[in-house]
């Protein structure tokens, strides 16, 4: 098992650090813009790319570029929603997502304002819909980017750090124990399941804010912190 994992890690590390980091940034930009996040797993992209980090400057570069990619994607989503949102909702893709999902996103933003923008980055489907939906509300870009900058920064630091530390710990164990590969896979599975459960719990705790808009006008933002 160690040989297989070593091969995969070496394969990722064989890509030029700058190219690898820019690719991760580009893919995370796609993941956070224009509903692309419904098909591109941003978490996976960042984690895989971060396993090849070999120095502190590389770590900082990855974190910064992932944040830049995320915010660029969020910005694209916001302005696409602002100018083309209603057309997208009426399109084939918009109908495929479902009227109920669009209403949930609208209601959530109306009821929670900026907090909804912050929390949505950690929710499975809403994180791809919220930038587009916010663009269709009266929330300003300045307030939107302030809230999403905070969540994107936390998200980037947690995922990049986790992947880098996990890889370093694996290499230390693999040098001494033949079963390190199995332990590594077990930890990865536990982490994936753990994140999935955490996201599910967060989503469950926020569902009560998605039932209906606070003032029956989904374009407004009632929460004082986010208005």
Residue pairs with C-beta under 8 A, 6 or more apart in sequence:
1 179
1 181
1 182
1 185
2 174
2 178
2 180
2 181
3 181
4 181
5 170
5 174
5 181
5 184
5 185
6 174
9 51
9 52
9 167
9 170
12 20
12 48
12 49
12 51
12 52
13 51
13 52
13 54
15 23
15 52
17 52
17 54
17 58
17 61
18 61
20 49
20 52
21 49
21 58
21 61
21 62
21 65
22 65
23 49
24 45
24 46
24 49
24 50
24 62
24 65
24 66
24 69
25 65
25 66
25 68
25 69
26 69
27 40
27 42
27 45
27 69
28 42
28 45
28 46
28 66
28 69
28 70
28 73
29 69
29 70
29 72
29 73
29 76
30 36
30 37
30 40
30 73
31 37
31 40
31 41
31 42
31 45
31 73
31 128
32 42
32 69
32 70
32 72
32 73
32 74
32 77
32 127
32 128
32 131
32 152
33 72
33 73
33 74
33 75
33 76
33 77
33 80
33 131
34 76
34 77
34 80
34 132
35 77
35 88
35 93
35 97
35 128
35 129
35 132
36 73
36 128
37 127
37 128
38 97
38 125
38 128
42 70
43 159
43 195
46 66
46 156
46 159
46 160
46 163
47 159
47 162
47 163
48 163
49 62
49 163
50 62
50 159
50 160
50 162
50 163
50 164
50 167
51 163
51 164
51 166
51 167
52 167
53 59
53 62
53 160
53 163
53 164
53 167
59 160
59 161
59 164
62 160
63 156
63 157
63 160
66 156
66 159
66 160
67 149
67 152
67 153
67 156
70 148
70 152
70 155
70 156
71 145
71 148
71 149
71 152
73 131
74 131
74 144
74 145
74 148
74 152
75 131
75 141
75 145
76 131
77 128
77 130
77 131
77 132
77 135
78 131
78 132
78 134
78 135
78 141
78 144
78 145
79 135
79 141
80 88
80 132
80 135
81 88
81 131
81 132
81 133
81 134
81 135
81 136
82 135
82 136
83 135
85 132
85 133
85 135
85 136
86 136
88 94
88 132
89 102
94 102
97 129
101 125
101 129
102 129
102 133
103 210
103 218
104 126
104 210
105 126
105 129
105 130
105 133
105 210
106 133
106 136
106 137
106 213
106 218
106 219
107 209
107 210
107 211
107 212
107 213
107 218
108 116
108 120
108 126
108 130
108 206
108 209
108 210
109 116
109 117
109 130
109 133
109 134
109 137
109 139
109 218
109 221
109 226
110 137
110 213
110 214
110 215
110 217
110 218
110 219
110 220
110 221
110 222
111 209
111 210
111 213
111 214
111 222
111 223
112 119
112 206
112 209
112 223
112 226
113 139
113 221
113 222
113 223
113 224
113 225
113 226
113 227
114 139
114 143
114 144
114 146
114 147
114 221
114 223
114 225
114 226
114 227
115 147
115 223
115 225
115 226
116 130
116 206
116 209
116 223
116 226
117 130
117 134
117 139
117 144
117 147
117 148
117 151
117 226
118 147
118 148
118 150
118 151
119 151
119 202
119 206
120 126
120 127
120 129
120 130
120 151
121 127
121 148
121 151
121 152
121 155
122 151
122 155
122 198
122 199
122 202
123 199
123 202
123 203
123 206
124 199
124 203
126 203
131 144
131 148
134 144
136 219
137 218
137 219
137 220
137 221
138 219
138 220
138 221
139 221
139 226
139 227
143 226
143 227
147 226
162 191
166 184
166 187
166 188
166 191
170 180
170 181
170 183
170 184
173 180
173 183
173 184
174 180
174 181
174 184
177 183
213 220
214 220
214 222
215 222
221 227
